[in-house]
């Protein structure tokens, strides 16, 4: 499997749901999930895998060393994306220009 890429503003709830879905798929023996576990988990995992196993596999597929690292990275990226000062200033400038031209 290829590495996954985080979006510019990742959603932590979405990542949690991805881990839960991955765990369910692994427990059901779905080929892609089994391959993901084989590639990204450091040890063999039984079909009774836990959510923490799926979180680790998901984190490593996003090139993070742990679930905590993935969650922190997601939160920081989301916070940085939410800071939109340049956009706010640009919109205010555009509105002021439009009023002056009217």
Secondary structure, DSSP 8 states (H G I E B T S, - for coil): -------TT--HHHHHHHHHHHHHHHHTT-HHHHHHHHHH-SS---TT--HHHHHHHHHHHTT-SSHHHHHHHHHHHHHHHH--HHHHHHHHHHHHHHHHH-
